[in-house]
Amino acid sequence: MNEYMKIAKDLADDNLKTNVGGPFGACVVKDDKIIGKGSNHVISNNDPTAHAEITAIREACKKINSYDLSGCELYTSCYPCPMCLSAIIWANIKKVYYGNTREDAKMIGFRDDDIYNYIKRNEESSKTNELIELKNIDREETIKSFEDFMKKEDKNMY
């Protein structure tokens, strides 16, 4: 077994003993060194964003004092959910190794597919659905912040 995937699996297994969150673990690796580790802490932190990948990314960013994890790889015990995939993309991580599949997560009761299906439905239709209602309002005012941002010479894109 790959040494970094073993760490991700061990973190997931530890959660089976502690019940701090679901059976998920992850680590961020740069230059063959772990710079961030995390397991799911949704329950213990009362935080729906405290997934293993997010926790590992947060730790890695603190360790290198940067939001940019270019050149890093992520090892995770399961295919990342849409939120975690977004965080991975925002962090500039270009390679992810995962163990279990989305289907495996669904089999044990995790509802990532609800989100994937929601995204797919909204790509195909402008109608709202039962999961969440999204309404575009007051764009004529909120767009001004974006316009001002584009005019800034010292803008930071993250």
C-alpha positions as CSV (number, residue, x, y, z in Angstrom):
1,M,0.0,0.0,0.0
2,N,1.2,3.5,-0.8
3,E,2.6,5.1,2.4
4,Y,0.5,8.3,2.1
5,M,-2.7,6.4,1.3
6,K,-1.9,4.3,4.4
7,I,-1.8,7.4,6.5
8,A,-5.1,8.6,5.0
9,K,-6.7,5.2,5.7
10,D,-5.3,5.1,9.2
11,L,-6.8,8.6,9.9
12,A,-10.2,7.2,8.6
13,D,-9.9,4.1,10.8
14,D,-9.1,6.3,13.8
15,N,-12.4,8.0,13.3
16,L,-14.2,4.7,13.6
17,K,-12.9,4.6,17.2
18,T,-13.5,8.2,18.2
19,N,-16.8,9.0,16.3
20,V,-15.7,12.6,15.7
21,G,-16.9,12.3,12.1
22,G,-17.2,9.9,9.1
23,P,-14.6,7.3,8.1
24,F,-12.5,9.7,6.0
25,G,-8.8,10.7,6.1
26,A,-6.5,12.7,3.9
27,C,-3.0,14.2,3.7
28,V,-1.3,16.8,1.6
29,V,2.2,16.0,0.4
30,K,4.8,18.4,-1.0
31,D,8.3,17.2,-2.0
32,D,7.7,13.8,-0.5
33,K,6.8,15.3,2.9
34,I,3.4,15.5,4.6
35,I,2.5,19.1,5.2
36,G,-1.1,18.6,6.2
37,K,-3.2,15.8,7.6
38,G,-6.9,15.6,8.4
39,S,-9.8,13.4,9.2
40,N,-13.5,14.1,9.2
41,H,-14.5,16.2,12.2
42,V,-18.0,17.3,11.1
43,I,-19.6,15.9,14.3
44,S,-17.1,16.9,16.9
45,N,-16.7,20.4,15.5
46,N,-20.4,20.9,14.6
47,D,-19.0,22.0,11.2
48,P,-20.3,20.6,8.0
49,T,-17.1,21.8,6.2
50,A,-14.8,19.9,8.5
51,H,-14.2,17.1,5.9
52,A,-10.8,15.3,5.9
53,E,-9.6,17.0,2.7
54,I,-10.6,20.5,3.9
55,T,-8.9,19.9,7.3
56,A,-5.7,18.6,5.6
57,I,-5.7,21.6,3.2
58,R,-6.2,24.1,6.1
59,E,-3.3,22.5,8.0
60,A,-1.0,22.5,4.9
61,C,-1.8,26.2,4.2
62,K,-1.0,27.2,7.7
63,K,2.2,25.2,7.6
64,I,3.6,26.9,4.5
65,N,1.8,30.2,5.2
66,S,0.1,30.3,1.8
67,Y,-3.3,29.6,0.3
68,D,-1.5,28.3,-2.8
69,L,-0.7,24.6,-2.6
70,S,0.8,24.4,-6.1
71,G,3.1,21.4,-6.4
72,C,1.3,19.5,-3.7
73,E,-0.6,16.2,-4.0
74,L,-3.5,15.1,-2.0
75,Y,-4.1,11.5,-0.8
76,T,-7.6,10.8,0.5
77,S,-9.4,7.7,1.6
78,C,-12.4,8.4,-0.6
79,Y,-13.2,10.3,-3.8
80,P,-13.7,14.0,-2.7
81,C,-17.2,15.4,-2.4
82,P,-18.1,18.5,-4.5
83,M,-17.1,20.9,-1.7
84,C,-13.7,19.2,-1.2
85,L,-13.1,19.1,-5.0
86,S,-13.8,22.8,-5.1
87,A,-11.3,23.4,-2.2
88,I,-8.7,21.3,-4.0
89,I,-9.1,23.3,-7.2
90,W,-9.0,26.6,-5.3
91,A,-5.8,25.4,-3.5
92,N,-4.2,24.6,-6.9
93,I,-3.6,21.0,-6.1
94,K,-3.3,19.3,-9.5
95,K,-3.1,15.6,-8.4
96,V,-5.4,13.7,-6.1
97,Y,-5.1,10.0,-5.2
98,Y,-8.2,8.5,-3.7
99,G,-9.2,5.1,-2.3
100,N,-12.9,4.5,-2.1
101,T,-15.3,5.7,-4.9
102,R,-18.3,8.0,-4.8
103,E,-20.4,4.9,-5.1
104,D,-18.7,3.4,-2.0
105,A,-19.6,6.5,0.0
106,K,-23.2,6.3,-1.2
107,M,-23.3,2.6,-0.2
108,I,-22.5,3.6,3.5
109,G,-25.1,6.4,3.5
110,F,-23.2,9.6,2.4
111,R,-25.2,11.8,0.1
112,D,-22.6,13.3,-2.2
113,D,-24.7,12.2,-5.2
114,D,-27.5,14.5,-4.1
115,I,-25.1,17.4,-4.7
116,Y,-23.7,16.0,-8.0
117,N,-27.3,15.5,-9.2
118,Y,-28.3,19.0,-8.1
119,I,-25.4,20.4,-10.1
120,K,-26.3,18.3,-13.1
121,R,-30.0,19.3,-13.0
122,N,-29.1,23.0,-12.7
123,E,-26.7,22.7,-15.7
124,E,-29.6,21.2,-17.7
125,S,-32.4,23.5,-16.5
126,S,-32.8,26.9,-15.0
127,K,-35.5,25.6,-12.7
128,T,-34.9,25.3,-9.0
129,N,-35.3,21.9,-7.3
130,E,-36.1,20.4,-3.9
131,L,-32.5,20.5,-2.5
132,I,-32.0,24.3,-2.5
133,E,-33.5,27.3,-4.1
134,L,-31.1,29.8,-5.7
135,K,-32.4,33.2,-6.8
136,N,-30.4,35.9,-8.5
137,I,-31.3,39.3,-6.9
138,D,-29.8,42.7,-6.7
139,R,-27.0,42.0,-9.2
140,E,-27.1,45.6,-10.3
141,E,-25.8,46.6,-6.9
142,T,-23.5,43.6,-6.1
143,I,-21.8,43.8,-9.5
144,K,-20.3,47.1,-8.4
145,S,-18.0,45.4,-6.0
146,F,-16.7,43.2,-8.8
147,E,-16.3,46.3,-11.0
148,D,-14.3,48.1,-8.3
149,F,-12.2,45.0,-7.8
150,M,-11.3,44.9,-11.5
151,K,-10.1,48.5,-11.3
152,K,-7.7,47.8,-8.4
153,E,-4.1,47.7,-9.3
154,D,-3.1,45.8,-6.1
155,K,-5.8,43.1,-6.4
156,N,-5.2,39.6,-5.0
157,M,-7.0,36.9,-6.9
158,Y,-7.6,34.6,-3.9
